[in-house]
Amino acid sequence: MEVIVNISLKNGVLDPQGKAVEKALHSLNFNSVKEVKIAKQIKISLDEKDEKLAKEQVKKMCEELLVNSVIEDYELIIEKE
């Protein structure tokens, strides 16, 4: 089973990388761009058949290591093989 973790900055947290990309796109005349936010995606392959257990394991991974809960939010997407 694969679990995809999408990690993004919480609303209100400054995203300097997103702002830099937004500015660069405007300089290339992509003027319809309103806002750019940079996020991360992590794919974790688990040897687990039970979807509930897989989700619990990855949630714990996020809370203990993968996500800075002060400034980041995350969502889990389960992909069955």
C-alpha positions as a Markdown table, in Angstrom:
| # | Residue | x | y | z |
|---|---|---|---|---|
| 1 | Met | 0.0 | 0.0 | 0.0 |
| 2 | Glu | 1.2 | 3.5 | -0.8 |
| 3 | Val | 0.4 | 6.5 | 1.3 |
| 4 | Ile | 0.9 | 10.0 | -0.2 |
| 5 | Val | 1.5 | 12.8 | 2.3 |
| 6 | Asn | 0.8 | 16.3 | 1.0 |
| 7 | Ile | 2.5 | 19.0 | 3.2 |
| 8 | Ser | 1.8 | 22.7 | 2.8 |
| 9 | Leu | 2.3 | 25.8 | 4.8 |
| 10 | Lys | -0.6 | 26.9 | 7.1 |
| 11 | Asn | -2.6 | 29.9 | 6.0 |
| 12 | Gly | -0.9 | 33.1 | 7.1 |
| 13 | Val | 2.7 | 31.6 | 7.2 |
| 14 | Leu | 5.1 | 33.5 | 4.9 |
| 15 | Asp | 6.1 | 31.4 | 1.8 |
| 16 | Pro | 9.3 | 33.1 | 0.5 |
| 17 | Gln | 9.9 | 30.4 | -2.0 |
| 18 | Gly | 6.4 | 30.8 | -3.4 |
| 19 | Lys | 6.8 | 34.5 | -3.6 |
| 20 | Ala | 10.1 | 34.2 | -5.4 |
| 21 | Val | 8.5 | 31.9 | -8.0 |
| 22 | Glu | 5.5 | 34.2 | -8.3 |
| 23 | Lys | 7.8 | 37.2 | -9.0 |
| 24 | Ala | 9.8 | 35.2 | -11.5 |
| 25 | Leu | 6.7 | 34.2 | -13.4 |
| 26 | His | 5.5 | 37.8 | -13.5 |
| 27 | Ser | 8.9 | 38.8 | -14.9 |
| 28 | Leu | 8.4 | 36.2 | -17.7 |
| 29 | Asn | 5.1 | 37.9 | -18.5 |
| 30 | Phe | 2.8 | 35.3 | -16.9 |
| 31 | Asn | 0.7 | 38.2 | -15.5 |
| 32 | Ser | -2.4 | 36.2 | -14.8 |
| 33 | Val | -0.6 | 34.4 | -11.9 |
| 34 | Lys | -2.2 | 35.6 | -8.7 |
| 35 | Glu | -0.4 | 33.5 | -6.1 |
| 36 | Val | 2.1 | 30.7 | -5.9 |
| 37 | Lys | 2.4 | 28.4 | -2.9 |
| 38 | Ile | 5.1 | 25.7 | -2.7 |
| 39 | Ala | 4.3 | 22.4 | -1.1 |
| 40 | Lys | 5.9 | 19.0 | -0.6 |
| 41 | Gln | 4.7 | 15.5 | -1.4 |
| 42 | Ile | 6.1 | 12.4 | 0.2 |
| 43 | Lys | 5.2 | 8.9 | -1.1 |
| 44 | Ile | 5.6 | 6.1 | 1.5 |
| 45 | Ser | 5.3 | 2.5 | 0.5 |
| 46 | Leu | 4.1 | 0.2 | 3.3 |
| 47 | Asp | 4.0 | -3.5 | 3.7 |
| 48 | Glu | 0.5 | -3.2 | 5.3 |
| 49 | Lys | -2.8 | -4.5 | 4.0 |
| 50 | Asp | -5.1 | -2.8 | 6.6 |
| 51 | Glu | -5.9 | 0.8 | 5.4 |
| 52 | Lys | -6.7 | 2.0 | 9.0 |
| 53 | Leu | -3.4 | 0.7 | 10.4 |
| 54 | Ala | -1.5 | 2.2 | 7.4 |
| 55 | Lys | -3.1 | 5.6 | 8.0 |
| 56 | Glu | -2.4 | 5.5 | 11.7 |
| 57 | Gln | 1.3 | 4.6 | 11.1 |
| 58 | Val | 1.8 | 7.4 | 8.6 |
| 59 | Lys | 0.0 | 9.9 | 10.8 |
| 60 | Lys | 2.4 | 9.1 | 13.6 |
| 61 | Met | 5.3 | 9.5 | 11.2 |
| 62 | Cys | 4.0 | 12.9 | 10.3 |
| 63 | Glu | 3.5 | 14.0 | 13.9 |
| 64 | Glu | 7.0 | 12.7 | 15.0 |
| 65 | Leu | 9.2 | 13.6 | 12.0 |
| 66 | Leu | 7.8 | 14.6 | 8.6 |
| 67 | Val | 5.6 | 17.6 | 9.4 |
| 68 | Asn | 6.4 | 20.8 | 11.4 |
| 69 | Ser | 3.0 | 21.1 | 13.0 |
| 70 | Val | 3.7 | 24.7 | 14.1 |
| 71 | Ile | 3.8 | 26.0 | 10.5 |
| 72 | Glu | 2.6 | 23.1 | 8.3 |
| 73 | Asp | -0.6 | 21.2 | 7.6 |
| 74 | Tyr | -0.8 | 17.8 | 5.9 |
| 75 | Glu | -3.3 | 15.5 | 4.2 |
| 76 | Leu | -3.0 | 11.7 | 3.7 |
| 77 | Ile | -4.1 | 9.9 | 0.5 |
| 78 | Ile | -4.2 | 6.1 | 0.6 |
| 79 | Glu | -3.4 | 4.3 | -2.7 |
| 80 | Lys | -4.2 | 0.6 | -2.7 |
| 81 | Glu | -2.1 | -1.6 | -4.9 |
